[in-house]
Each structure stands twice: as structure tokens, then as C-alpha cells.
Amino acid sequence: MDPKLRRVYSRCVVEVSRGLLPDLVNGYYDYLIIDLASITYGVNDPRSFLVNMRLAIDYGYLEPRVLFVLDYSKPEHRGVAGSRIKWLRDLGLEYVLAENEPAEVRAARLCLERPRCIVLSRDYDPLTIINEMLQPIKVSERAWVLRKIAINRDCLAKHGIP
């Protein structure tokens, strides 16, 4: 997202709620689609993060079906994605490669195809496609504090964005 558009989106975002991941998704969503690169950018050990995701799923702390989306459109993305794909396969976690568009946009498009679905990403780009998403406030390998945000389309229109 270009910086000007990002500024407009940041002004038009409304925080709906905040809390821990299970509190925001369990009972509300059937699917959680995660922009993996965006989320693990703030994590010291991405593999440990994925292990803890697997444990959360296995022990019922995370009820929605989780799908990770990996950037795969550029050579530099493929290099990083290779190790992530191996980790995801080893842990039995579902993933999709975003080959022709950014992962956060692919995640939003996938969410449109599923009932009761939400995207988790640091970027505002999913809000160009869907109306609400989750954004991390603090991410560690063991706990996430997130905010659920929605986009005010009237605000965007006032700034000339359809």
C-alpha cells in the first residue's frame, strides 16, 4: 500500500475490540487466515511461533480452522518461503502460496470465499477487500494481544477513495 493510501486508511480505521487471539476468534469465526510474513516479522523465532500455533490448535485453545498465506511472487519471497513451507508441512499446518499478489491481499480474497472468516495481518491492505480484520498490538511466540478493526467506508469516500 502506498504511503498516502496507508495514511488515509489509518484515519478511517475504527477499533472494534482488543484482546487475546482466542478471545477474539473462538465462537465468532470458522476460519482464521494469517499473513505469515507480516505476523512473524515481529517474532524472534518464527518456528517457535508455528509450534505454539500447532499446540494451540491441538489443545483446543484456537477453534477456527487456521490457514497461513505465504508471499511467493518474487524470488526473495521464495527463498524465505522455502523454510516456512518445510516448517508448516512438518507441523501439519495448512498454507497457501500467494503467487500473483501480496499475501495480505490473497488472504482477504480467500476470506471472501469462506463463511465467518477473518484475516490477521499487520497491513491495512486486507481492508481494501474486506471490512474487518485483526491486527497485532503485541506478538510473541506464546501470546498475542490484538485489536479487531473495521474500515469506515464513508470516511474513505470523504478522502476520495472508492
VEXROVO-444905 format. One record per atom (N, C-alpha, C, O): residue number from 1; atom name; x, y, z. Coordinates in steps of 0.1 Angstrom, whole numbers. Each point is the difference from the previous one (the first is absolute). Last residue first. Layout:
R pos site  east north    up
R NUM   CA     X     Y     Z
...
***
This chain:
R pos site  east north    up
R 162    N  -127    52   -34
R 162   CA   -13    -8    -2
R 162    C    -1   -12     8
R 162    O   -10    -7    -1
R 161    N    36    54    10
R 161   CA     3   -14    -2
R 161    C   -13    -7    -2
R 161    O    -8    -1    10
R 160    N    15    48     3
R 160   CA     1    -2   -14
R 160    C     4   -14    -4
R 160    O     4    -3   -11
R 159    N   -15    24    55
R 159   CA    14     2    -4
R 159    C     3    -4   -15
R 159    O    11     0    -4
R 158    N   -54    -7    24
R 158   CA     3    15     3
R 158    C    14     3    -4
R 158    O     3    12    -3
R 157    N   -16   -57     1
R 157   CA    -6     8   -11
R 157    C     3    15     2
R 157    O     2     7   -10
R 156    N    12   -36    45
R 156   CA     8    -2   -13
R 156    C    -5     8   -11
R 156    O     7     7    -7
R 155    N   -33    -8    46
R 155   CA    12     8     2
R 155    C     9    -1   -12
R 155    O     6    10    -4
R 154    N   -43   -38     5
R 154   CA    -4    15    -2
R 154    C    12     9     1
R 154    O     1     9    -7
R 153    N     4   -55    17
R 153   CA    -1     2   -15
R 153    C    -4    15    -3
R 153    O     5     5   -10
R 152    N    20   -29    53
R 152   CA   -12     9    -3
R 152    C     0     4   -14
R 152    O     8     9    -4
R 151    N    14   -55    29
R 151   CA     2    12    -8
R 151    C   -13     8    -2
R 151    O   -10    -6    -3
R 150    N    30   -27    45
R 150   CA    -9     1   -12
R 150    C     3    12    -7
R 150    O     5    10     5
R 149    N    20   -45    34
R 149   CA    -2    13    -6
R 149    C   -10    -2   -12
R 149    O    -1   -10    -6
R 148    N    23   -15    53
R 148   CA    -8    -2   -11
R 148    C    -4    13    -5
R 148    O    -5     9     7
R 147    N    50   -24    21
R 147   CA   -12     9    -1
R 147    C    -8    -4   -12
R 147    O     6    -3   -11
R 146    N    32   -23    47
R 146   CA    -5     4   -13
R 146    C   -11    11     1
R 146    O    -6     1    11
R 145    N    48   -32    14
R 145   CA   -10    10     3
R 145    C    -3     6   -13
R 145    O     8     5    -7
R 144    N    16   -54    20
R 144   CA    -3    11    -9
R 144    C   -10     9     6
R 144    O   -11    -5     5
R 143    N    49   -37     9
R 143   CA   -12     7     2
R 143    C    -1    12    -9
R 143    O    10     6    -4
R 142    N    27   -39     4
R 142   CA   -10    -6     8
R 142    C   -14     7     1
R 142    O   -10    -6     3
R 141    N    50    21   -28
R 141   CA    -1   -14    -4
R 141    C   -12    -7     8
R 141    O    -6    -9    -5
R 140    N     1    60    -2
R 140   CA    11    -7     4
R 140    C    -2   -15    -4
R 140    O   -10    -3    -6
R 139    N   -11    56    -3
R 139   CA     0   -14    -4
R 139    C    13    -6     6
R 139    O    11     6    -1
R 138    N   -47    40     4
R 138   CA    13    -6     5
R 138    C    -1   -15    -3
R 138    O   -10    -7     2
R 137    N   -20    34   -22
R 137   CA     5    11     7
R 137    C    13    -5     6
R 137    O    10     8     0
R 136    N   -39   -26   -46
R 136   CA     8    -2    13
R 136    C     4    14     6
R 136    O     3     9    -6
R 135    N   -48   -20   -25
R 135   CA    14     5    -1
R 135    C     7    -2    14
R 135    O    -6     3    10
R 134    N   -41   -20   -42
R 134   CA     8     0    13
R 134    C    14     6    -3
R 134    O     6    -4   -10
R 133    N   -55    14   -17
R 133   CA    12    -9     1
R 133    C     5     1    14
R 133    O    -4     8     8
R 132    N   -39    10   -46
R 132   CA     6    -1    13
R 132    C    11   -10     0
R 132    O     1    -9    -8
R 131    N   -25    20   -32
R 131   CA    -4    12     9
R 131    C     6    -1    14
R 131    O     1    11     6
R 130    N    18   -29   -57
R 130   CA    -9    -3    10
R 130    C    -2    11    10
R 130    O     8    10     0
R 129    N    19    -2   -38
R 129   CA    -8   -10    -5
R 129    C   -11    -4    10
R 129    O   -12    -2    -4
R 128    N    46    34    13
R 128   CA    -4     4   -14
R 128    C   -10   -10    -6
R 128    O    -7     3    -9
R 127    N    29   -11    51
R 127   CA   -12     9     1
R 127    C    -4     6   -13
R 127    O   -11     6    -1
R 126    N    51   -33     7
R 126   CA   -12    -8     0
R 126    C   -13     8     0
R 126    O   -10    -4    -5
R 125    N    53    27     9
R 125   CA    -4    -4   -14
R 125    C   -12   -10     0
R 125    O    -9     2    -9
R 124    N    36    19    47
R 124   CA   -14     4    -3
R 124    C    -5    -5   -13
R 124    O   -12     0    -2
R 123    N    51   -24    34
R 123   CA    -2     9   -10
R 123    C   -15     4    -1
R 123    O    -9    -8     5
R 122    N    29   -26    24
R 122   CA     4    13     5
R 122    C    -5    11   -10
R 122    O    -1    12     4
R 121    N   -26   -59     3
R 121   CA    11     6    -7
R 121    C     4    13     7
R 121    O    -8     6     6
R 120    N   -31   -49    -8
R 120   CA     9     6     9
R 120    C    12     5    -7
R 120    O     7    -8    -7
R 119    N   -62    -4    -5
R 119   CA    14     1    -4
R 119    C     8     6    11
R 119    O    -5     9     7
R 118    N   -46   -37   -10
R 118   CA     8    12     3
R 118    C    14    -2    -4
R 118    O     6   -11     1
R 117    N   -60   -13    -7
R 117   CA    15     0    -2
R 117    C     5    14     3
R 117    O    -6    10    -2
R 116    N   -41   -36    -5
R 116   CA     6     4    13
R 116    C    15    -1     0
R 116    O     6    -8     7
R 115    N   -20   -14   -49
R 115   CA    -9     6     9
R 115    C     7     3    13
R 115    O    10    -7     4
R 114    N    14     8   -54
R 114   CA    -3    -9    12
R 114    C   -10     7     9
R 114    O     0    12     2
R 113    N    21     7   -42
R 113   CA    -6   -13    -4
R 113    C    -4    -9    11
R 113    O    -6   -10    -2
R 112    N    28    53     9
R 112   CA   -13     3    -7
R 112    C    -7   -13    -4
R 112    O   -12    -1    -2
R 111    N    56     0    19
R 111   CA   -10     2    11
R 111    C   -14     2    -6
R 111    O   -10    -4     5
R 110    N    48     2   -34
R 110   CA    -4   -14     6
R 110    C   -11     1    10
R 110    O    -9    -8     1
R 109    N    27    48   -17
R 109   CA    -8    -6   -10
R 109    C    -4   -14     4
R 109    O   -11    -4    -2
R 108    N    40    27    31
R 108   CA   -13     7    -1
R 108    C    -9    -7   -10
R 108    O   -12    -2     2
R 107    N    57   -12     0
R 107   CA    -7    -4    12
R 107    C   -14     6     0
R 107    O   -10    -7     3
R 106    N    39    21   -37
R 106   CA    -5   -14    -2
R 106    C    -8    -5    12
R 106    O   -10    -7    -2
R 105    N    31    48     7
R 105   CA   -11     1   -10
R 105    C    -6   -14    -3
R 105    O   -12    -1     0
R 104    N    50     4    27
R 104   CA   -11     6     7
R 104    C   -12     1    -9
R 104    O   -12    -1     5
R 103    N    53   -15   -24
R 103   CA    -7   -10     9
R 103    C   -12     6     8
R 103    O   -10    -7     1
R 102    N    25    26   -50
R 102   CA     5     0    14
R 102    C    -8    -9     9
R 102    O   -12    -2    -2
R 101    N    13   -11   -49
R 101   CA    -4    12     7
R 101    C     6    -1    14
R 101    O     4   -10     4
R 100    N     0   -26   -36
R 100   CA    -2    11    -9
R 100    C    -4    13     7
R 100    O    -3    10    -7
R  99    N    13   -52    30
R  99   CA    10     0   -11
R  99    C    -2    13    -8
R  99    O    10     4    -6
R  98    N   -19   -26    55
R  98   CA    -6    12    -7
R  98    C    10     3   -11
R  98    O    10     7     1
R  97    N   -22   -54    27
R  97   CA    10     9    -5
R  97    C    -7    11    -7
R  97    O    -8    -2    -9
R  96    N    -8   -30    52
R  96   CA    -3     4   -14
R  96    C    11     9    -4
R  96    O     4     9     7
R  95    N   -15   -47    36
R  95   CA     5    12    -6
R  95    C    -3     1   -14
R  95    O    -4   -10    -7
R  94    N    -3   -20    58
R  94   CA    -4     3   -13
R  94    C     6    13    -5
R  94    O     1    10     8
R  93    N    21   -46    28
R  93   CA    -8    12    -1
R  93    C    -3     3   -14
R  93    O     8    -2    -9
R  92    N    20   -34    32
R  92   CA   -13    -3    -5
R  92    C   -10    12     0
R  92    O   -12    -1     2
R  91    N    61    -3     8
R  91   CA    -9     2    11
R  91    C   -15    -3    -4
R  91    O    -9     0     8
R  90    N    45    -3   -39
R  90   CA     4    -9    11
R  90    C   -10     1    11
R  90    O    -2   -10     8
R  89    N    -4    39   -45
R  89   CA    -3   -15    -3
R  89    C     4    -9    12
R  89    O    -8    -8     3
R  88    N    18    54     1
R  88   CA   -15    -2     0
R  88    C    -3   -14    -3
R  88    O    -9    -6     6
R  87    N    55    18    -8
R  87   CA    -5     0    13
R  87    C   -16    -3     1
R  87    O    -4    -7     8
R  86    N    24    11   -51
R  86   CA     5   -12     7
R  86    C    -5     0    15
R  86    O    -5   -11     4
R  85    N    -3    50   -29
R  85   CA    -8   -11    -5
R  85    C     4   -13     7
R  85    O    -9    -8     4
R  84    N    34    46     5
R  84   CA   -13     0     7
R  84    C    -9   -11    -5
R  84    O    -8    -6     8
R  83    N    50    12   -28
R  83   CA     2    -5    14
R  83    C   -14     0     7
R  83    O    -3   -10     8
R  82    N     3    27   -52
R  82   CA     5   -13     0
R  82    C     1    -6    14
R  82    O    -5   -11     2
R  81    N    -5    57   -11
R  81   CA   -11    -9     1
R  81    C     4   -14     0
R  81    O    -7    -8     6
R  80    N    39    43   -12
R  80   CA    -5    -1    14
R  80    C   -11   -10     1
R  80    O    -1    -8    10
R  79    N    17    15   -53
R  79   CA    11    -5     9
R  79    C    -4    -1    14
R  79    O     3   -10     7
R  78    N   -33    28   -39
R  78   CA     2   -14    -1
R  78    C    11    -6     9
R  78    O    -2   -11     5
R  77    N    -5    58   -10
R  77   CA   -11    -6     9
R  77    C     2   -15    -1
R  77    O    -2    -7    11
R  76    N    30    32   -38
R  76   CA     4     2    14
R  76    C   -10    -6    10
R  76    O     3    -4    10
R  75    N   -12     4   -58
R  75   CA    11    -9     4
R  75    C     4     1    15
R  75    O     2   -10     6
R  74    N   -52    23   -18
R  74   CA    13     5    -4
R  74    C    10   -10     4
R  74    O    -2    -7    10
R  73    N   -44     0    -1
R  73   CA    -1     5   -13
R  73    C    14     5    -5
R  73    O     2     2   -12
R  72    N   -22   -22    54
R  72   CA     8    -9    -8
R  72    C     1     6   -14
R  72    O     3    -8   -10
R  71    N   -22    13    66
R  71   CA     4     7   -12
R  71    C     9    -9    -8
R  71    O     9    -7     5
R  70    N   -46   -13    28
R  70   CA    14     4    -1
R  70    C     2     7   -13
R  70    O    -5    -3   -10
R  69    N   -36   -12    48
R  69   CA     3     4   -14
R  69    C    14     5     0
R  69    O     4     8     8
R  68    N   -36   -43    25
R  68   CA    11    10    -1
R  68    C     2     3   -15
R  68    O    -1    -9    -8
R  67    N   -41   -10    41
R  67   CA     6    -1   -13
R  67    C    11    11    -1
R  67    O    -3    11     2
R  66    N   -33   -38    36
R  66   CA    11     9    -2
R  66    C     6    -3   -14
R  66    O     4   -11    -3
R  65    N   -53     3    31
R  65   CA     9    -6    -9
R  65    C    10    11    -4
R  65    O    -4    10    -5
R  64    N   -20    -4    52
R  64   CA    -2     1   -15
R  64    C    10    -8    -7
R  64    O    11    -3     5
R  63    N    -9     5    44
R  63   CA   -11    -8    -6
R  63    C    -1     1   -15
R  63    O    -3   -10    -7
R  62    N    40    13    49
R  62   CA    -3     8   -12
R  62    C   -10    -9    -8
R  62    O     4   -10    -6
R  61    N    11    -6    46
R  61   CA     0    14     4
R  61    C    -4     9   -12
R  61    O    -3    11     2
R  60    N     9   -62     1
R  60   CA   -13     7    -1
R  60    C    -1    14     5
R  60    O   -11     6     2
R  59    N    49   -39    -9
R  59   CA    -6     0    13
R  59    C   -13     8     1
R  59    O    -6     2    11
R  58    N    31    -6   -52
R  58   CA    -2   -13     5
R  58    C    -7    -1    13
R  58    O    -8    -9     3
R  57    N    19    52   -23
R  57   CA   -10    -7    -7
R  57    C    -3   -14     6
R  57    O   -12    -4     2
R  56    N    47    29    16
R  56   CA   -13     7     3
R  56    C   -12    -7    -7
R  56    O   -10    -2     5
R  55    N    54   -13   -15
R  55   CA    -4    -4    14
R  55    C   -14     6     3
R  55    O    -8    -7     6
R  54    N    29    20   -46
R  54   CA    -4   -14    -1
R  54    C    -6    -5    14
R  54    O   -10    -6     0
R  53    N    29    49    -2
R  53   CA   -13     0    -7
R  53    C    -5   -14    -1
R  53    O   -12    -3     3
R  52    N    55     8    15
R  52   CA   -10     4     9
R  52    C   -14     1    -6
R  52    O   -10    -2     7
R  51    N    46    -7   -35
R  51   CA    -2   -12    10
R  51    C   -11     4    10
R  51    O    -8    -8     3
R  50    N    22    42   -32
R  50   CA    -9   -10    -7
R  50    C    -2   -12     9
R  50    O   -11    -6    -1
R  49    N    40    39    17
R  49   CA   -14     6    -1
R  49    C    -9   -11    -7
R  49    O   -11    -2     5
R  48    N    56    -7    -3
R  48   CA    -6    -2    13
R  48    C   -14     5     0
R  48    O    -9    -5     6
R  47    N    34    12   -44
R  47   CA    -3   -14     1
R  47    C    -7    -3    13
R  47    O    -9    -7     1
R  46    N    26    52   -10
R  46   CA   -13    -4    -7
R  46    C    -4   -15     1
R  46    O   -11    -3     0
R  45    N    39    38    31
R  45   CA     2   -14    -5
R  45    C   -13    -4    -7
R  45    O    -9    -6     7
R  44    N    13    51     9
R  44   CA    14    -4     0
R  44    C     2   -13    -6
R  44    O    10    -2    -8
R  43    N   -50    37    -5
R  43   CA     3   -11     9
R  43    C    14    -5    -1
R  43    O     6    -1   -11
R  42    N   -32    35   -16
R  42   CA     3     5    14
R  42    C     3   -11    10
R  42    O     0     2    12
R  41    N   -10   -12   -58
R  41   CA    10    11    -1
R  41    C     4     5    14
R  41    O    11     3     3
R  40    N   -46   -35   -14
R  40   CA    13    -5     6
R  40    C    11    10    -1
R  40    O    11    -2     5
R  39    N   -55    12   -23
R  39   CA    -1    -3    14
R  39    C    13    -4     6
R  39    O     4     4    11
R  38    N    -7     4   -58
R  38   CA    -3    12     8
R  38    C     0    -2    15
R  38    O     5     8     7
R  37    N     1   -45   -37
R  37   CA    12     9     1
R  37    C    -3    13     8
R  37    O     8     4     8
R  36    N   -45   -35   -14
R  36   CA    11    -5     8
R  36    C    12     9     1
R  36    O     5     3    11
R  35    N   -58     2   -16
R  35   CA    11     5    -9
R  35    C    13    -3     8
R  35    O     4     8     8
R  34    N   -52   -33     0
R  34   CA    11     8     5
R  34    C    10     3   -11
R  34    O     5    -9    -7
R  33    N   -60    -6    19
R  33   CA    11    -1   -11
R  33    C    11    10     4
R  33    O    -3    12     2
R  32    N   -41   -41    20
R  32   CA    10    11     3
R  32    C    11    -2   -10
R  32    O     7   -10    -1
R  31    N   -62    -8     8
R  31   CA    13     0    -7
R  31    C     8    12     5
R  31    O    -5    11     1
R  30    N   -37   -20    17
R  30   CA     3   -14    -4
R  30    C    13    -1    -6
R  30    O     7   -10     0
R  29    N   -29    47    37
R  29   CA     5    -2   -13
R  29    C     3   -15    -2
R  29    O     4    -7     9
R  28    N   -22    24    32
R  28   CA    -4    11    -9
R  28    C     3    -3   -15
R  28    O    -7     4    -9
R  27    N    19   -32    48
R  27   CA   -15     2     1
R  27    C    -5    11   -10
R  27    O   -12     1    -2
R  26    N    62     2    13
R  26   CA    -7   -11     4
R  26    C   -15     3     1
R  26    O    -4     9     7
R  25    N    37    26   -17
R  25   CA    -4    -9   -11
R  25    C    -9   -11     4
R  25    O    -9    -4    -7
R  24    N    28    38    37
R  24   CA    -5     8   -11
R  24    C    -6    -9   -11
R  24    O    -8     4    -9
R  23    N    30   -21    49
R  23   CA   -12     8     4
R  23    C    -7     7   -12
R  23    O   -12     2     1
R  22    N    54   -26    -7
R  22   CA   -12    -9     2
R  22    C   -13     7     4
R  22    O   -11    -3    -4
R  21    N    52    30    -2
R  21   CA    -5    -7   -12
R  21    C   -12    -9     3
R  21    O   -10     2    -7
R  20    N    17    38    41
R  20   CA     9   -11    -5
R  20    C    -7    -7   -11
R  20    O   -12     1    -2
R  19    N     0    50     7
R  19   CA     1   -11    10
R  19    C    10   -10    -6
R  19    O     7     2    -9
R  18    N   -43    44    -5
R  18   CA    14    -5     1
R  18    C     1   -11    11
R  18    O    -9    -1     9
R  17    N   -28    31   -46
R  17   CA     3    -7    13
R  17    C    15    -3     0
R  17    O     7     1   -10
R  16    N   -26    28   -23
R  16   CA   -13    -6     5
R  16    C     2    -6    13
R  16    O    -8     1     9
R  15    N    32    40   -39
R  15   CA     3   -12     9
R  15    C   -13    -4     5
R  15    O    -7     7     7
R  14    N    16    19   -54
R  14   CA    -7     1    13
R  14    C     3   -12     8
R  14    O    -1   -12    -5
R  13    N    22    42   -40
R  13   CA    -2   -12     7
R  13    C    -6     2    14
R  13    O     3    10     6
R  12    N    11    23   -40
R  12   CA   -14    -5    -2
R  12    C    -2   -13     7
R  12    O   -11    -6    -1
R  11    N    53    30     0
R  11   CA    -9     9     5
R  11    C   -14    -5     0
R  11    O    -9     4     8
R  10    N    44   -29   -27
R  10   CA     2     0    14
R  10    C   -10    10     7
R  10    O    -3    -2    12
R   9    N     3    -2   -59
R   9   CA    -6   -12     6
R   9    C     2     1    15
R   9    O    -9    -3     8
R   8    N    30    37   -33
R   8   CA   -15     1    -1
R   8    C    -6   -12     8
R   8    O   -10     2     8
R   7    N    56    -3   -13
R   7   CA    -4    11     9
R   7    C   -15     1     1
R   7    O    -6     2    10
R   6    N    24   -32   -42
R   6   CA     2    -5    14
R   6    C    -5    10    10
R   6    O    -6    -3    10
R   5    N     9    16   -55
R   5   CA   -11    -8     2
R   5    C     0    -6    15
R   5    O   -11    -1     6
R   4    N    48    25   -20
R   4   CA   -11     9     1
R   4    C   -13    -8     3
R   4    O    -8     4     9
R   3    N    49   -28   -16
R   3   CA    -1     7    13
R   3    C   -12     9     1
R   3    O    -6     1    11
R   2    N     3   -45   -41
R   2   CA     8    12     0
R   2    C    -2     8    12
R   2    O   -11    -1     6
R   1    N     7   -53    -9
R   1   CA    -8    12     0
R   1    C     9    12     0
R   1    O     9     1     8
***
